[in-house]
Structure formats: C-alpha cells, structure tokens
Amino acid sequence: MKANILLVEDDMNLGFVIQDNLKIEGYHVHLSRDGKDGLKAYNEAKYDLCILDVMLPKKDGFSLAEDIRKLSIEVPIVFLTAKSMTEDKIKGFKAGADDYITKPFSMDEFSLRIEAILKRTGSISAKKSNGFALGKYFFDSSNYKLSIGETEIKKLTKKEADILRILCEQKGNVVERDLILNLVWGDDSYFNGRSLDVFITKLRKYLKEDDAINIKNVHGVGFVIDC
C-alpha cells in the first residue's frame, strides 16, 4: 500500500501541483492551507509522512513540526521553503526535519526524495493503535467506546474520544493544554480552554470505576493520564 501523506502548503497552486503529482505516484494526500489546520488534520488521521511549508499562516512550519514531534518521534517530516540560508536549514533540522527541499524544485527529484525517505523509514502508520488498555477499562478510540470487559460503559463524543486518545498515546507524559486545543479544536482560545476543562471533568467521571486511573492537571502546563 502507498503511504498516506499530510501536505501543508498555503500556496494553493503549488499545493495542488504537489498533491496531484503525489496522487499520480499512488500516494494518498491530504492538503491543508495553514499550520493550525495542518495540526488538526494530523490529529484526525494516520500519516506516514508530513510535508510542511516553512512560511505558513497561523502557525509556521517550524512550530508545526515541533508540535508533531511532541506526538511522534517517528513520522518523517520534510520542509518546503523558498529560503536556502544555512540558519533556516539548521532550525528546520532542530525542529525535527528529515529533509529540507528548497523551492523551486523538480517534481521528478521531489518524488524520488519522498520515495527514498519512505523506504528508509518504512510505513509507520500501522503502529498507531486504535485500542488502549486503561486499568479495568478498554478504550476503542476508532468507535468512541469505553468498556469494562464485554460491557460498553460509555459511548464518547468525538471530542471526548479525541482528547482521551491523545492522552492515552502519551500516557505518563504531560500533554500541553495549547497542543490539545489546537489538535482537537484547531484553536487555543480562552473559551475553547474552558470547554477542554469541562471535557476533562467528564472523562474523569467516566473513568471513576478504577481508582488507579488519574487524569492529572499539571498547573500551567497541561494534562497527563496515569494508570
């Protein structure tokens, strides 16, 4: 199977050209127009490769890459940029990039470099689990189900399931509030922050049958789930 690719490019003409060429090569490609939408898209699907423009609206490519790296150290990241300065390339690699392609570029060379990266890293999306054991609970994130044994305890809403999945994927690690907000809502506004607190309270209630499970609020930082 060909890889699933996230492309974040605000130049729609270039974005469509890259997307069409990659589709011709057999890849599945999701195109986002800004950094925040790209981060939200990353949360909603499984990707084998991320191609990020550096100069993006709302969230630049470096910041987007750093957020993606907080969620996965494995997914390959390629930067697209009109800049060729050494400092920018260093910043890109420090943000977690696997490659750095300067515009303008040959689509033939671009396709070969993408293929080489995917061959080197292998397909990793299958490693991302849809099921999580949480003490006596089992969380089926793809179907939004929380169960104990064979009994379904709660059918979660999509946002509840998204939040719980993010915490489960990073179990034992603190996930920043702003990162959760941008992943789930696509915006880290004050009002969405208050909504997040309500959803965390609901999740704690759903998991109350097991005292060993604890969604902790790390003041001023974010949340962590322990069990």
Order of alpha helices (4+ residues) and beta strands (2+ residues): beta-alpha-beta-alpha-beta-alpha-beta-alpha-beta-alpha-beta-beta-beta-beta-alpha-beta-alpha-alpha-beta-beta
